[in-house]
Amino acid sequence: MKDIGIDLGTTNVLIYVKDEGILLDEPSVIAIDTDTKEVLAIGEDANKMLGRTPNKVRAIRPLKDGVIADFEYTNKMLEEFIKRIKKKSSLKKSKVLICCPANITQVQKNAMYELAENVGAKKIYIEDEPKAAALGAGLEIDKASGCMIVDIGGGTTDIAILSLGSIVDSTSINIAGNHFDKAIIDYIKNKYDLLIGEKTAEEIKINLGTLNDTNKENTLEIKGRSIKDGMPKTVAITEEEIKEALLPEIAKINVEIKKVLEKISPELSSDIVDKGIIITGGGALLRGIADYIEDDIKIPIYIAENPLRCVAEGCGIMLIDSKYLDKNC
């Protein structure tokens, strides 16, 4: 089989096959029978079960905050995804490139390496997500000039400055898309005594999530379970309420962006001011996020053309041009 690149995300797994493009984009969810430990569904089929399973069935995300939380089920999930794209061919002669958050521990990187070994890879590369995201967003990271990327994924936000093909400085924080959902869940719970699930919170984020001026008439009826009596309950929420829930989380990302900027040389700072900062990942789809960050940071902010696929596309670029690969892998 041809070389493959894997964006092993907390929310979604994307697999890029050299010369063919992205052939798989599935939720990072696996459903298991808690009695027999049998895998019942993986990917989109398992994602539909989140919050709706009987007691003996669990739908889980085996990756948390961008790293492997449950090795056994992550392995089974990836094996199934590889089967879906490779058909009858083998990975014995293939390179496998896996992207992970910046600044993870060596133990966590070793787990990624072992995962690739288990699916039969001949040569394994573990690369930083912000580097792949920058390439996928079209940035020329190999130049003697600084560029900056903020990759807001499902489990982590990676912030990095790159120059001459490498990361100059970076940080990875556990504030991202899933944490936005959690902020919405907590807000609804505290204000309305209403319990909602992850799927409902994500729907709210997609439909009402904005950092722009809000529209009072744009509301959404949501259903959940009352904390007071345990009965089903429906409430109507507004854009303004969801903005109130999300703003503290985005403000934390702004703080981390500033911390990275404070550590770089004046020359690199000048480059960033000239070029601006690129946002990738699912968080880039939150309406008004670029304007909100720009107002605070005072540096131009741009959204990548296809933010959800930048890491996977960057994997493809690295597989095609090996100069971008970490030779120490």
C-alpha positions as CSV (number, residue, x, y, z in Angstrom):
1,M,0.0,0.0,0.0
2,K,1.1,3.6,-0.5
3,D,2.3,5.8,2.4
4,I,-0.3,7.2,4.7
5,G,-0.7,10.1,7.0
6,I,-3.0,10.0,10.0
7,D,-4.6,13.0,11.8
8,L,-5.4,11.1,15.0
9,G,-7.8,13.6,16.5
10,T,-9.9,13.5,19.7
11,T,-13.0,14.2,17.6
12,N,-12.2,12.8,14.2
13,V,-9.6,10.6,12.5
14,L,-8.6,11.6,9.0
15,I,-6.3,9.4,6.8
16,Y,-4.4,10.7,3.8
17,V,-3.1,8.3,1.3
18,K,-0.1,9.5,-0.8
19,D,-1.2,10.4,-4.4
20,E,-4.9,9.8,-3.6
21,G,-5.7,12.4,-1.0
22,I,-7.9,12.1,2.1
23,L,-9.8,8.8,1.9
24,L,-11.2,8.6,5.4
25,D,-12.8,11.1,7.8
26,E,-14.7,9.4,10.6
27,P,-15.5,10.3,14.2
28,S,-13.1,9.0,16.8
29,V,-15.7,6.9,18.6
30,I,-16.0,3.2,19.3
31,A,-19.0,1.4,20.8
32,I,-18.4,-1.7,22.9
33,D,-20.4,-4.4,24.7
34,T,-19.4,-3.9,28.4
35,D,-20.1,-7.6,29.2
36,T,-18.2,-9.3,26.4
37,K,-15.8,-6.3,25.4
38,E,-16.9,-6.9,21.8
39,V,-16.6,-4.0,19.5
40,L,-20.1,-3.2,18.2
41,A,-19.5,-0.2,16.0
42,I,-16.7,2.2,15.0
43,G,-16.7,5.7,13.5
44,E,-19.9,7.3,12.3
45,D,-22.1,4.4,13.4
46,A,-20.7,4.5,16.9
47,N,-21.0,8.3,17.0
48,K,-24.7,8.0,16.5
49,M,-24.9,6.0,19.7
50,L,-23.3,8.6,22.0
51,G,-25.7,9.3,24.9
52,R,-28.2,6.8,23.6
53,T,-26.8,3.4,24.5
54,P,-28.4,0.8,26.9
55,N,-26.5,-0.1,30.1
56,K,-24.5,-2.9,28.5
57,V,-23.2,-0.8,25.6
58,R,-20.8,2.1,25.9
59,A,-19.9,4.6,23.1
60,I,-16.6,6.1,24.0
61,R,-13.8,8.3,22.6
62,P,-10.6,6.4,23.2
63,L,-8.5,9.6,22.6
64,K,-8.6,12.4,25.1
65,D,-7.0,15.8,24.7
66,G,-5.2,14.7,21.5
67,V,-3.5,11.7,23.1
68,I,-4.3,8.0,23.6
69,A,-6.5,7.5,26.7
70,D,-7.4,3.8,26.0
71,F,-4.7,2.1,23.9
72,E,-6.6,-1.1,23.3
73,Y,-9.7,0.6,21.8
74,T,-7.6,3.2,19.9
75,N,-5.7,0.3,18.4
76,K,-8.9,-1.5,17.4
77,M,-10.4,1.7,16.0
78,L,-7.3,2.5,13.9
79,E,-7.1,-1.1,12.6
80,E,-10.7,-0.9,11.4
81,F,-10.1,2.5,9.7
82,I,-6.9,1.2,8.0
83,K,-8.9,-1.8,6.7
84,R,-11.5,0.5,5.2
85,I,-9.0,2.2,3.0
86,K,-6.3,-0.4,2.3
87,K,-8.7,-3.2,1.2
88,K,-6.3,-6.2,0.6
89,S,-3.0,-4.4,0.5
90,S,-0.4,-4.4,3.3
91,L,1.4,-1.6,5.1
92,K,4.7,-3.6,5.3
93,K,6.4,-1.4,2.7
94,S,4.7,1.8,3.7
95,K,5.6,4.9,5.7
96,V,3.0,5.8,8.3
97,L,3.0,9.4,9.6
98,I,0.9,10.2,12.7
99,C,0.4,13.7,13.9
100,C,0.1,14.6,17.6
101,P,-0.3,17.7,19.7
102,A,2.8,19.8,20.3
103,N,4.7,19.3,23.6
104,I,3.3,15.8,24.5
105,T,5.5,13.6,26.6
106,Q,7.9,11.0,25.2
107,V,5.7,8.3,26.8
108,Q,2.7,9.6,24.8
109,K,4.8,9.7,21.6
110,N,5.9,6.1,22.3
111,A,2.3,5.0,22.5
112,M,1.6,6.6,19.1
113,Y,4.7,4.8,17.7
114,E,3.5,1.4,19.1
115,L,0.1,2.1,17.6
116,A,1.7,2.5,14.1
117,E,3.7,-0.7,14.7
118,N,0.6,-2.6,15.5
119,V,-1.0,-1.7,12.2
120,G,2.0,-3.0,10.3
121,A,3.9,0.1,9.3
122,K,7.5,-0.3,7.9
123,K,8.7,3.2,8.7
124,I,7.0,5.4,11.3
125,Y,7.1,9.2,11.7
126,I,5.5,11.1,14.6
127,E,5.1,14.8,13.8
128,D,3.6,17.8,15.5
129,E,0.1,18.8,14.5
130,P,0.8,22.5,14.2
131,K,3.6,21.8,11.7
132,A,1.3,19.7,9.6
133,A,-1.5,22.3,10.0
134,A,0.7,25.1,8.8
135,L,1.7,23.1,5.7
136,G,-1.9,22.2,5.0
137,A,-2.9,25.8,5.3
138,G,-0.4,26.8,2.7
139,L,2.3,28.4,4.8
140,E,5.9,28.3,3.6
141,I,7.4,27.1,6.8
142,D,10.8,26.3,5.3
143,K,11.7,30.0,4.7
144,A,13.9,32.1,7.0
145,S,10.8,34.0,8.1
146,G,8.4,33.3,10.9
147,C,4.8,32.2,10.6
148,M,2.3,31.5,13.3
149,I,-0.5,28.9,13.5
150,V,-3.3,28.3,16.0
151,D,-4.8,24.9,15.5
152,I,-8.1,24.6,17.5
153,G,-9.0,21.0,17.4
154,G,-11.4,18.8,19.4
155,G,-9.2,18.1,22.4
156,T,-6.4,20.6,22.3
157,T,-5.4,23.9,20.8
158,D,-1.8,24.0,19.5
159,I,-0.1,27.3,19.1
160,A,3.2,27.4,17.3
161,I,5.6,29.7,15.5
162,L,7.7,28.1,12.7
163,S,10.7,29.1,10.8
164,L,13.2,27.2,8.6
165,G,11.0,24.1,8.6
166,S,10.9,23.7,12.4
167,I,8.9,24.9,15.4
168,V,10.6,27.8,17.1
169,D,8.2,27.9,20.0
170,S,4.9,26.3,20.8
171,T,2.4,25.3,23.4
172,S,-0.5,22.9,23.6
173,I,-3.5,23.6,25.9
174,N,-6.5,21.4,26.8
175,I,-9.0,24.1,25.6
176,A,-10.7,23.3,22.3
177,G,-13.9,22.2,20.6
178,N,-14.9,19.6,23.2
179,H,-14.2,22.1,26.0
180,F,-16.5,24.6,24.2
181,D,-19.2,21.9,24.4
182,K,-18.5,21.3,28.1
183,A,-18.8,25.1,28.7
184,I,-22.2,25.1,27.1
185,I,-23.3,22.0,29.1
186,D,-22.2,23.7,32.3
187,Y,-23.9,27.0,31.4
188,I,-27.3,25.4,30.6
189,K,-27.0,23.3,33.8
190,N,-26.3,26.3,36.0
191,K,-28.8,28.6,34.5
192,Y,-31.7,26.3,33.7
193,D,-31.2,23.3,36.0
194,L,-31.1,21.3,32.8
195,L,-28.8,18.4,31.9
196,I,-27.9,18.1,28.2
197,G,-25.5,15.7,26.4
198,E,-22.5,16.2,24.2
199,K,-24.4,15.9,21.0
200,T,-26.9,18.5,22.0
201,A,-24.1,20.9,23.1
202,E,-22.4,20.4,19.8
203,E,-25.6,21.2,18.0
204,I,-26.0,24.4,20.0
205,K,-22.5,25.4,19.3
206,I,-23.0,24.9,15.6
207,N,-26.3,26.7,15.4
208,L,-25.9,29.5,18.0
209,G,-22.1,29.7,18.6
210,T,-20.8,33.2,17.7
211,L,-18.5,35.8,19.0
212,N,-20.0,38.5,16.8
213,D,-22.8,40.9,17.8
214,T,-25.7,38.6,18.7
215,N,-29.2,38.4,17.3
216,K,-31.8,38.2,20.1
217,E,-34.3,36.6,17.6
218,N,-32.0,33.7,16.8
219,T,-33.0,31.1,19.4
220,L,-33.0,27.4,19.7
221,E,-35.3,25.1,21.6
222,I,-33.3,22.4,23.4
223,K,-34.4,19.3,25.3
224,G,-32.8,17.6,28.3
225,R,-33.5,16.3,31.7
226,S,-34.5,18.5,34.6
227,I,-32.1,18.4,37.6
228,K,-35.0,19.2,40.0
229,D,-37.5,16.4,39.1
230,G,-35.6,14.2,36.6
231,M,-38.3,14.8,34.0
232,P,-37.8,15.8,30.3
233,K,-37.7,19.6,29.9
234,T,-37.5,22.0,27.0
235,V,-36.0,25.5,27.1
236,A,-35.3,28.2,24.5
237,I,-31.8,29.6,24.5
238,T,-30.3,32.6,22.6
239,E,-27.1,33.5,20.8
240,E,-26.2,35.9,23.6
241,E,-26.3,33.1,26.2
242,I,-24.0,30.9,24.2
243,K,-21.6,33.7,23.6
244,E,-21.5,34.3,27.3
245,A,-20.7,30.6,27.8
246,L,-17.9,30.5,25.2
247,L,-16.1,33.8,25.8
248,P,-14.1,32.7,28.9
249,E,-12.8,29.7,26.9
250,I,-11.7,31.8,23.9
251,A,-10.1,34.4,26.3
252,K,-7.9,31.6,27.7
253,I,-6.7,30.8,24.2
254,N,-5.8,34.5,23.7
255,V,-3.7,34.4,26.9
256,E,-1.7,31.5,25.6
257,I,-1.2,33.1,22.1
258,K,0.2,36.2,23.9
259,K,2.6,34.0,26.0
260,V,4.1,32.4,22.9
261,L,4.5,35.8,21.2
262,E,6.2,37.2,24.2
263,K,9.0,34.6,24.0
264,I,10.1,35.1,20.4
265,S,12.8,37.4,18.9
266,P,11.9,40.9,17.6
267,E,12.6,39.7,14.0
268,L,10.1,36.9,14.3
269,S,7.6,39.2,15.9
270,S,7.9,41.5,12.9
271,D,7.3,38.6,10.5
272,I,4.1,37.6,12.4
273,V,2.8,41.2,12.4
274,D,3.3,41.3,8.6
275,K,1.9,37.9,7.8
276,G,-0.7,37.6,10.5
277,I,-1.8,34.4,12.4
278,I,-3.6,31.5,10.7
279,I,-6.3,29.6,12.5
280,T,-7.0,26.0,11.6
281,G,-9.1,23.1,13.1
282,G,-12.8,22.9,13.9
283,G,-12.6,25.8,16.3
284,A,-11.9,28.1,13.3
285,L,-15.5,27.5,12.2
286,L,-16.8,29.4,15.3
287,R,-18.4,32.5,13.9
288,G,-16.5,35.7,14.8
289,I,-13.5,34.0,16.3
290,A,-11.0,35.7,14.0
291,D,-12.3,39.2,14.7
292,Y,-12.5,38.5,18.5
293,I,-8.9,37.3,18.7
294,E,-7.6,40.1,16.4
295,D,-9.3,42.8,18.5
296,D,-7.4,41.5,21.6
297,I,-4.0,40.5,20.1
298,K,-3.8,43.4,17.6
299,I,-2.4,41.2,14.9
300,P,-4.3,40.2,11.7
301,I,-6.0,36.9,12.1
302,Y,-7.0,34.7,9.1
303,I,-9.0,31.5,8.8
304,A,-7.5,28.7,6.7
305,E,-9.4,27.8,3.6
306,N,-10.3,24.3,4.7
307,P,-9.5,24.4,8.5
308,L,-10.9,20.9,9.3
309,R,-8.5,19.2,6.8
310,C,-5.3,21.2,7.2
311,V,-3.5,18.6,9.4
312,A,-4.4,15.8,7.1
313,E,-3.4,17.8,4.0
314,G,-0.2,18.7,5.7
315,C,0.5,15.0,6.3
316,G,0.2,14.6,2.6
317,I,2.7,17.3,1.8
318,M,5.2,15.8,4.2
319,L,4.8,12.3,2.6
320,I,5.4,13.8,-0.8
321,D,8.4,16.0,0.2
322,S,10.5,14.2,2.9
323,K,12.4,17.4,3.7
324,Y,9.6,18.3,6.1
325,L,9.8,15.0,8.0
326,D,11.6,14.7,11.3
327,K,14.7,12.6,10.5
328,N,15.0,11.6,14.2
329,C,11.9,9.5,14.1
